[in-house]
């Protein structure tokens, strides 16, 4: 299922190409995995600068941020754990090897110089290996073409926020280039909930630089070089809830993502071969000095690095049939050190000098055995240096009923997640850990009506996960102690009433159950819904987008008590209004109002969220 994005109706084209679902260009009507696509225009019209904020209205996704911008931000796809979301940037795996469970922190990833984002829901381990039990978020940077183009955005607004973006791109058949830079500054809000008496604001700043070069020495070969650097600083508080203010605790992140690849097309697009190497390096610091509110002192350092070599081949057997197969080898390493002191005396810990290697092979065929029926069949073998081998598979058919506007699609497959380096080798780790495993099925339908001006999709999914790794309070070590069963439905409706007015509704209902306790998994809502309208006037120079987003209640743990008690965080309704006006072909003014109802809510117990806010900016294209 491809659902309508919360910006413009880019997902209504049945000929739209999806790349990540099958690791090659595939027409949307042949893709069985539920997916959402954001194009460059969608990203621009969303007026969002942070990836996590763009994802908030995607059906089946829960985005959770701890307080202000820069606070730890997680994404749960279809109720699976946050570490079950695999994040890719032009093929670079972004999940952090030094984090406890190898999850990706979305806090610092901006939308600067991004051309396309694909969200593929459901287990994708057959093509992507570990970390993809919930799904894959694939981010693609801009590839320059045509005459040199310079774009600049300047934006300001509530909480002392300033955003400056600038990029230049262009190219021809021999050389393409795209370079971008962004600077983001905000005074922010208190990370700890203001209603609990916390008044000190926690600021955030981010600098992002990116470059993508494409060199084609001859028609049959392309060499790509991709690099992205993120440098951020976040003020945070000592704790959530009452008395959480801390005027001098700060986090610093320094992330570097690099990839170079060569793609060969020696037989006129009958066989495509690509070989590449990727680097993901993330460094993180958590510093705190004594202050009038606390005697706590902290110096913590974390470093994670992964290097991957990959070789992929795609053979096109016919117009609608192909085979993709590939080999990968990846090595990850992590280290950390921490020194803390305060009312309870000094504590020092160190973790490092550990690594793991995974070698993989995968094969998937995409065939059309009958008119209107397209099926992908895939299998993958991953061999981990510590816990051993894992085989995953997926079957994904899609069937278009003749000349009608009705399509059904389904997937069935397995997924797995390897234990993280921390879970294996830290003082709390265990070399006896097994991989987490899942089996999932989904079934969906799509119906197009009113001369293709309206599209409705509905998908049911069911996922069981076993061997979930958690901290065992009895042994004080990680172990495979939990199981989960997740089921739910996603639905999307898009209706173009006229050329000037369109309406979109996305909704999902998820039951994420812990099979040991029967309780809902923490920080995941059962119900999400977004209603959005797009109205264009004055020959489409003026665009208005009202949007209403309902987020259901969720459970969290209250650690102010011992043992921690489960509490429920209330649902909330967020009303936003976005608008833009094109003064000339090269000059556009835009603005938005967020949270018009000034809803007071929490995504994580004890952490605050922004109230009513307004922002405005200008875009210049030369």
URHU-V559350 format. One record per run of one state. SS is the DSSP state (2 for helix, 1 for strand, 0 for the rest). FROM is the first residue (numbers start at 1). TO is the last residue. If there is no record, write none. Layout:
SS;FROM;TO
SS;FROM;TO
This chain:
0;1;1
1;2;3
0;4;9
2;10;12
0;13;16
1;17;18
0;19;25
1;26;27
2;28;30
0;31;34
1;35;39
2;40;46
0;47;49
1;50;50
2;51;55
0;56;60
1;61;65
0;66;72
1;73;77
0;78;81
2;82;84
1;85;89
0;90;91
1;92;93
0;94;105
2;106;108
0;109;109
1;110;110
0;111;113
1;114;121
0;122;124
2;125;128
0;129;134
1;135;141
0;142;145
1;146;157
2;158;160
1;161;171
0;172;174
1;175;186
0;187;191
1;192;192
0;193;193
2;194;196
0;197;203
1;204;218
0;219;220
1;221;235
0;236;249
1;250;264
0;265;270
1;271;288
0;289;290
1;291;291
0;292;293
1;294;294
0;295;296
1;297;318
0;319;320
1;321;341
0;342;346
1;347;370
0;371;372
1;373;384
0;385;387
1;388;400
0;401;405
1;406;417
0;418;420
2;421;425
0;426;435
1;436;449
0;450;453
1;454;472
0;473;476
1;477;496
0;497;500
1;501;514
0;515;519
1;520;520
0;521;526
1;527;537
0;538;541
1;542;551
0;552;553
1;554;558
0;559;564
1;565;569
0;570;571
1;572;584
0;585;586
1;587;594
0;595;606
1;607;607
0;608;612
1;613;621
0;622;622
